[in-house]
Amino acid sequence: MTHFNSELEKLAQLETEIKSSQIQIVLHNAVQSAFGNIFVGLVFALFYTHYTNQSVNIWLYTWLAAMIGVSVTRWLHSEHLQSKFSDLKSEHDVDIETQTAFQTQHKAHQYLIDSSSKHYLLILLTAGLWGFASVAFFSEHPIGQTVLMVSIAGIAAGSLSSLSSIKELLFTFIALILIPLEFQLFFSHGEQSLAFAIMLLLFMAFIIKTGLQQHQLIIETLTTNFENNQLITELTIAKNVAEEAVTVKSNFLATISHELRTPLNAILGFTNILKQKETDPQKLYFHEVVDESGHHLLSIINDILDLSRIENHQIQTQQQTCDIAEVIKSVLDKHRKQYEQKSIEVLVHKNTSIPSNLELDVAHWKQILNNLLSNALKFSHQNTKVRIELEYIPSTQMLVTRVVDQGIGISNDQQKKIFDAFTQADSSSTRQYGGLGLGLTICHHLTRLLGGHFSLESQIGQGSTFTFDVQANATSDAPEPEKKPLPNSKISGHVLIVEDNLTNQLLMKSLIGKLGLTFDIANDGIEAVEYFENNHYDAILMDENMPRLSGTGATEQIRQIEAQKFLKRTPVIAVTANASDLDRERFFKADMDDFIAKPINIPKLGESLRGFLTPSEELTKSKS
């Protein structure tokens, strides 16, 4: 029933809009029609006066004045209707996100339909004046008849373009101006009048036929335009709904990520602290299990957020120069424990064509390789081999990477869906090996983002080969050396910890205390600003999502105080569960100096503080 009502509503809207468009065509041509009538009327009056030898004809001048008055009134009325329609249309342009397309602008169209009758009367009054001229100013003089017939035929022909959108109006107009002349010619004496009568009858038939054709063409065009506009509106609505759904999902995932990272920060942080103090092997093993499980959960959160950012086109690329050998070494170091536990030999084969230094998006290339190597190790049996093959193609400036394993393999049917989100080769893989099935989806999308292609070759029981290529430019520039403060270098200073979560406050106290620093704690952004105004700090560790005032808001106020009081810049380090690239960029735009995502990487926290607090280090922003 709802679908039926919707179709009726569409048909009603179609009828209303087509009627309105028909009237708009008439109104749009009102200026040409009005001035055309005035011009032809003046020419007719001039010739009529000349050939009838009447210098003064009160009826002619009265008729001419009436024609001019009606034509000007018709023009002014059309301008009024069009102006009012435009005002109503803009006033009732309802946002298609909150109203259906079939209700939009209905009032404006209906107004035009309801107000058109007065304009129709003006048009028919014009036709009546020409019909009156056929009777009142008919002449037996051949030239007089010719002038009258040409004038009225010209007006009739002109009405085709201006009135054919409304056939009833056109035919009434034609009848009013041609039939009186037809009767005058037919009942007049002389062969010329009879010939003119026949010609006018044929002309009338031609006008009617052509008018019908034009009317049909206009209706078909208006219907097509309406259906196209309706389709565009429906697609726009669907697009907006889809975009809103994606935004809602993205915001939901960002909130979930923040709420999961916050307790994970405490779990992993305190586990790390306890590991350092534990001497009992069994308890140390338990701590390792908790730590590994926490990091596994963190990797799942990161994968979900990465997929969300990919779907929202929020992934940003950044080219930088690197030594591929060093990047490969860091990837192998990350997975060393994984392949050593299964006694898997990881081999690296580099083509001799690979330049020493390449310029590419290192972070995302490394992310793809980490995912593929992790999968290869996860799905490979013990005492097997995994190969990483690298090849550079100078002609296309593409770096080709292959990860070859001797694992369980993937069937042809399963390969067709392996790149779909939340999909693994089969459900038993999820139960046996774990994971959400997002890794390959992310790799596939990231490879396309980097201008490359991603492919798979595999056979059941024979292993798999994953190949991807990315844009990489050979360069003579050397990679920028990383400035890493010595892990055990001594630092001193007084820092402000801005954190609203009590558990994370406890963790931060422990971490900052172990670094030998003194500290104060602010519970939100407003307290942070108050503490800053009344104390001196060598650095500020700033959370973002806090009640009353956010971390970015507090940072902005702190920078204003520094500028007003000519204070030395205090390093502000964002320590937050808002961990996306866009968040990172937002924090630096708020004039923060560094960024550490929760769960806190303890060595990274130490390095960041040493970079700002060690006297021998240059005080610089670490925005790279």
Secondary structure, 3 states (H helix, E strand, C coil): CHHHHHHHHHHHHHHHHHHHHHHHHHHHCHHHHHHHHHHHHHHHHHHHHHHHCCCCCHHHHHHHHHHHHHHHHHHHHHHHHHHHHHHHHHHCCCCCCCCCCCCCCHHHHHHHHHCCHHHHHHHHHHHHHHHHHHHHCCCCCHHHHHHHHHHHHHHHHHHHHHHCCCHHHHHHHHHHHHHHHHHHHHCCCCHHHHHHHHHHHHHHHHHHHHHHHHHHHHHHHHHHHHHHHHHHHHHHHHHHHHHHHHHHHHHHHHHHHHHHHHHHHHHHHHHHHHHHHCCCHHHHHHHHHHHHHHHHHHHHHHHHHHHHHHHCCCCCCCCEEEEHHHHHHHHHHHHHHHHHHCCCEEEEEECCCCCCEEEECHHHHHHHHHHHHHHHHHCCCCCCEEEEEEEEECCCCEEEEEEECCCCCCCHHHHCCCCCCCCCCCHHHHHHHCCCCCHHHHHHHHHHHCCCCEEEEEECCCEEEEEEEEECEECCCCCCCCCCCCCCCCCCCEEEEECCCHHHHHHHHHHHHHCCCEEEEECCHHHHHHHHHHCCCCEEEECCCCCCCCHHHHHHHHHHHHHHHCCCCCCEEEEECCCCHHHHHHHHHCCCCEEEECCCCHHHHHHHHHHHHCCCCCCCCCCC
